């Protein structure tokens, strides 16, 4: 990213101020008055969860998740299209421009590098995808995007070129005006003015170093190159629900072990060996990454007591807390968590 597009102090993209709002409930939202809640997720954690789901549910789960993303993205696009944009889509040059701009926007949020190799508006699109946040989920996103944009039913094919590169083709089969999604985004909460911010650009002060590479379509930690994506909480929740199964509210225990171990590895070497700073950075990072807002955190010998508001995925957060505890205390954690109502959760880790 060009230096002129980054804050000279914190290095974050200046465009974030025009795109996102960090809210007082510990979530992230688009700047519109009504917006779905967003969250930072790690590519590797997404892959771990889905891979374990495939072991338990079979290869057919990948097709199911792709269909889920297709339906979710399609309903989102249909709901966002106004009359003016529909008129633009009737003109091929404008339609092509709008499509390319949408793919650049997706790359900005860490979905991967998306380059159009062939395009016939309303009929067919071919996209070369590099470093996708997850190939099957992203294929579903592209599928739903095309169907929602043009009001058509389409077929999709995906070919793996290499470990990090794929070719996705979406072909229209017939016209199919899709109805808008049943769920309309609620009014977003107010901006959180309690967050520490960069004095230069006024963006939230990330306690961990994060960099954007729009050319590669990645958001990453420069120290260990862990990649992140910014995605809708509701859409990711549907993926987790499908993995857990309709009769179960919680994810399988085998996933807990993977996420705990993954988090422990990421926090195994705190900067300067300062564990107090490591704990502080973890909890201060939760609202910045959209995982909720700590209201009270106390650390006693081998015990953490935390009250966190606005937690989107309580079970996943419990495993992350367990991983941090395991890395810093060198003990196998036991984690208890219970709801305090209104998406506020009390966590005990020891």
Secondary structure, DSSP 8 states (H G I E B T S, - for coil): --GGGB-TTT--BTTHHHHEEEBTTS-EEESSSB--EEEEEEHHHHHHHHHHHHHHH-THHHHHHHHHHHHHHHHHHHHH--HHHHHHHTSHHHHHHHHHHHHHHHHHTTS-EEEEEEEETTTEEEEEEES-S-HHHHHHHHHHHHHHHHTEEEEEEEEEEETTEEEEEEEEEEE------S----B---B-TTS-B-TTT--B--SS--EEETTTTEEE-TTT--EEEEEEHHHHHHHHHHHH-TT-SS--HHHHHHHHHHHHHHTSS-GGG-HHHHHHHHHHHHHHHTS-EEEEEEEETTEEEEEEES-S-HHHHHHHHHHHHHHHH-S---EEEEE-STT-EEEEE-
